[in-house]
Amino acid sequence: MTWENIHGDGWLNSAHREDRESLAEAWSGAVREVPDLFEYVYRLRHADGTYRHCELRAAPIREDGAVVEWVGACTDVEERWRRDRRRVVLARAAAAVTESARASDAFAALSRVIVPTLADQCGIYLFPESALWRDGDPITVRRVAALTRDGLPPATAPYRSETIPEDSAFARAVRERRPVHVSFEPGATPGYAAVSAIRPWLDRAGAHSGVIVPVFVDGAVAAVITSYVCGRRDPVDGAAMSLMRELLELAHAPLSHAMEFQRTSVSPWRSSGACSARRRRSGGCASRRATSRARPPPRSAATGTTRSSSPTARPP
């Protein structure tokens, strides 16, 4: 930027658009109050157009008691900022899921960690019988949480069943057992990028990217978390996806306990041993009995890989 661009308050234009207003307010306060040292962390635009977190430190220069100028410097603190964010997010997630006895409550608590730190909207979908789902089966899930950032239109009511099309990013994430990233033009959410009930809201909110993450508990597909960002917020990037996966890894044990409690206590047909005709035809009851006799070793919540001291085993 040239001197003409940064002179006066022009330097504020180099800040990220989401940080600009708060930075301007903080700077105006410093000019009025004249502290010995002004410090502020914000995202600074670099020559290649990317943004990185920097720490601005500025001190006033006085002559005869009057401030004649400010001298300041910016230090790149991107890595420190990412470490701090990771520590805070994981601590909040650990506290949230540990205090939840039911699976739906634990996932809802996770959504409150994801929004607004990592995304603007989060939906959480549980498989009614996650242990019985097999590749090729129709995907039917129940939305148990739907949370949006303050300032955005209210999202669809959380409790609702959804049938997922086979050609959607949601189905692909489940089949391939890995997170799937989607990006699209604001106001034109394609059919494959989100479940049908949430697409009108995504259009209204100006969503432009998201990530669909399958959650595994003891090797079975237990749930799917969808997260989207809207408006001027930066698209979901690799760092955010990695942090979300790490968050789910941390939550694996509490989620596993909650899912097991739900499987063994809330469904009458399980406690009585009854089995529907559909389940008998599909072999579901036999599969459940086999599962109860020989539970597989614990697996990663985010990746489905075996958790042990030996080298990581990849799912088929």
ZIDA-V659674 format. One record per residue. RES is the residue in one letter. BURIAL is 1 if it has 24 or more other C-alpha atoms within 12 Angstrom, else 0. Layout:
BEGIN
{{RES:BURIAL} {RES:BURIAL}}
END
This chain:
BEGIN
{{M:0} {T:0} {W:0} {E:0} {N:0} {I:0} {H:0} {G:0} {D:0} {G:0} {W:0} {L:1} {N:0} {S:1} {A:1} {H:1} {R:0} {E:0} {D:1} {R:1} {E:0} {S:0} {L:1} {A:1} {E:0} {A:0} {W:1} {S:0} {G:0} {A:0} {V:1} {R:0} {E:0} {V:0} {P:0} {D:0} {L:0} {F:1} {E:0} {Y:1} {V:1} {Y:1} {R:1} {L:1} {R:1} {H:0} {A:0} {D:0} {G:0} {T:0} {Y:0} {R:1} {H:1} {C:1} {E:1} {L:1} {R:0} {A:1} {A:0} {P:0} {I:0} {R:0} {E:0} {D:0} {G:0} {A:0} {V:0} {V:0} {E:0} {W:1} {V:0} {G:0} {A:0} {C:1} {T:0} {D:0} {V:0} {E:0} {E:0} {R:0} {W:0} {R:0} {R:0} {D:0} {R:1} {R:1} {R:0} {V:0} {V:1} {L:1} {A:0} {R:1} {A:1} {A:1} {A:0} {A:1} {V:1} {T:1} {E:0} {S:1} {A:0} {R:1} {A:1} {S:1} {D:1} {A:1} {F:1} {A:1} {A:1} {L:1} {S:1} {R:1} {V:1} {I:1} {V:1} {P:1} {T:1} {L:1} {A:1} {D:1} {Q:1} {C:1} {G:1} {I:1} {Y:1} {L:1} {F:1} {P:1} {E:1} {S:1} {A:1} {L:1} {W:1} {R:0} {D:0} {G:0} {D:0} {P:0} {I:1} {T:1} {V:1} {R:1} {R:1} {V:1} {A:1} {A:1} {L:1} {T:1} {R:1} {D:0} {G:0} {L:0} {P:0} {P:0} {A:1} {T:1} {A:0} {P:1} {Y:0} {R:1} {S:0} {E:1} {T:1} {I:1} {P:0} {E:0} {D:0} {S:1} {A:1} {F:1} {A:1} {R:1} {A:1} {V:1} {R:1} {E:0} {R:1} {R:1} {P:1} {V:1} {H:1} {V:1} {S:1} {F:1} {E:0} {P:1} {G:0} {A:0} {T:1} {P:1} {G:0} {Y:1} {A:1} {A:1} {V:1} {S:0} {A:1} {I:1} {R:1} {P:1} {W:1} {L:1} {D:1} {R:0} {A:1} {G:1} {A:1} {H:1} {S:1} {G:1} {V:1} {I:1} {V:1} {P:1} {V:1} {F:1} {V:1} {D:1} {G:1} {A:1} {V:1} {A:1} {A:1} {V:1} {I:1} {T:1} {S:1} {Y:1} {V:1} {C:1} {G:1} {R:0} {R:1} {D:1} {P:1} {V:1} {D:0} {G:0} {A:0} {A:1} {M:1} {S:0} {L:1} {M:1} {R:1} {E:1} {L:1} {L:1} {E:1} {L:1} {A:1} {H:1} {A:1} {P:1} {L:1} {S:1} {H:1} {A:1} {M:1} {E:1} {F:0} {Q:1} {R:1} {T:0} {S:0} {V:0} {S:0} {P:0} {W:0} {R:0} {S:0} {S:0} {G:0} {A:0} {C:0} {S:0} {A:0} {R:0} {R:0} {R:0} {R:0} {S:0} {G:0} {G:1} {C:1} {A:0} {S:0} {R:1} {R:0} {A:0} {T:0} {S:0} {R:0} {A:0} {R:0} {P:0} {P:0} {P:1} {R:1} {S:1} {A:1} {A:1} {T:1} {G:1} {T:1} {T:1} {R:1} {S:0} {S:0} {S:0} {P:0} {T:0} {A:0} {R:0} {P:0} {P:0}}
END
